[in-house]
């Protein structure tokens, strides 16, 4: 695969967010989120700063192999890191395909930032990386994330007992058709 390094390293700007590659300086602010039981109640809860760093580095290492990896999410109006997320193939649970994943500081929940991130991830994956489909895996009780995915056009696929998660999926064709419908 011929990966354009410049497009990987260039930050993506959405209406309110800057999405950029992970750097070591991001460990501390992201660890503050990953160690918060409320923020991480449906996903991985870090027990130490080193554990957070190891996980973030593993995900960041995907960029060289795949041409994409989750971003550090910065709220431009505050120049503050508020989360992390984007496209990945889970390095700790491989075999589930390309997926979008994310986490945010609870102080920023309910403002549409996750939807903004997921939409940017889908555009990047389908238009920038020519992916055919993108998955998402959501804990059954995580209604907010389920709504984000449905708002972005994902459809429920099935419950995955091994992950204890609902599996959602969207194809490039579905995303492009949705984009065309929204443009009219």
N, C-alpha and C positions, 0 to 999 in steps of 0.2 A: 504494500500500500504506500502510495506517495503522499506523505503528510506535509501540508503547508505549515511550517513552524510559525510563520508570522501570524497567520490567522488564529492559531492556537493561543499565542501569547498576547494578542490584542484584546484588551478589555471589551466587553459588550455593554452598551448603554441601553437601558430600557427607559421608560418614562421617569422613573424615580431611582433606579438602582444602577450601580456599576457592578458587573460580574467579571471578576478577574481571577487568574490562576492563583492557587494557594501559594503562600510563602511562609517561611518559618516564623515571621513576626505575627502571623495570624493564630499561632497555637494558643497563646494566652487568652485572647478574647473568645475564640471558639471553644476553648476548654471551659470557660465560665458558663457557656450554654450547655455543653455536653455533660457537665457534672450536675446540672440542675434536674432533679427528679421530675419536676413539672414539665419542663421543656422536652424531656426525653422519655416521657412515660410510655410511649408506644414504640420505642426503638432503643438503640444501644445507649446505655448510661456509662460514661467513663468513670473509672474508679480513681484515676490519677492523671496528672498532666502528661506524663510520659505515655500513658495508654492512649490519650487523645492524640498526641503527636504521632505515634506509630500508625494509628488508623488513618489520620489525615494524610500522612506521607504515602501510605499504601494506595489510597485513592488517587493522590496526585501523580503517582507513578504510572497511572493508566494513560496519561496524555501521550507519552512517548510511544506506547504500544498501540493505542486505539485512535489517537488523534482528538480525544476529548477526555475530560475529567471534570468532576464537580468544581464549581467556582467558590471563592469567598464572595459573599454578598455584602455590598457596602451601600448604605443609604446615603445618597449624595448630599441631601440637604443638611445632614448632620456629620458628614464625613466619618461615619461610624460603621464598624462591622456589626451586622445584625443577624447574620446567618451564613449558611453554607449549603450548596446543592447544585444539582445539574445531572448531566448524563454520566452513566458509569456502567460497568459490569462489576458487580460486587466482588472485590478480591477475597473476601472471607467466606462467601457463599456463591462460588461461581456456578454456572450452569442454568441461570435463570434469565439469560439474555440481557440485552441493553435495557436499562431502566433509568427512570428519573427518581431521584431521592433528594431530600432536603431536611434541614432543621433551622429553626429561627428562635431568636430570643423572645420569650413570652411577652415582653413589653411591647413587641411589634406585631403580635398576632391580631388577626381580624381586620387588617388594613389592606389586604389584597396583595401583599408582597409575595406570598407563595404562588399565587396565580400568575403574577408577573414573571417570576422565575421559571415556572413550568412552561409558560408560553414561549419565553426566550429559549428554553432548552429544546422545545419541539421545533421551533424555527431553525435553530442551530443544527439539530440532528437531521431533520428532513431536507433542509435546503443547503446547509453548509457541509454536511457529512454524508448525504445520500443514504441515510438509514431507511430501511423498509418498514420497521415497526419499532415502537418504544413501549416498554412495560412499566408498571408501577405496582408496588406491593404495599398494602395498607392494612393495618390492624383493624379488625371489624368494628371496634369501638371508636375509632378515630374519625368521627363524623366530619370534622373540619377538613381534613385531608381528602376524604372521599368527595366532598363538595368541590374542592379545588380541582380534582381530576375530572369530575363530571363536567364542570364549567369549561374545562379545556378540551373536552371532546373525547376523553377516555371512556371506554365501555367496560363494564364488568365482564370478566371472563369466567372466573370460578374461584372458589375458596381453595387455597393451597395449604392442606393440613401440616405439611412438613415445615412450612414457614409460619404457620398460624396467622396467615394474612389473606386478605382478598386480593386477587390478581386482576389488574386492569390493563387494558391494552389500547393502543391507537396505531393505525397504519398511516403511512405517508399519504396514501390516497384519501383517507378520511380527513387528515389534517389539511391537505391541499383543497379538498372540496369545501371544507369548513371555512378556510381562508377566503375562497372565492365567494362563498355565500355572504360572509361578513363584509366583503368589499363592495357588494351591490347595494 
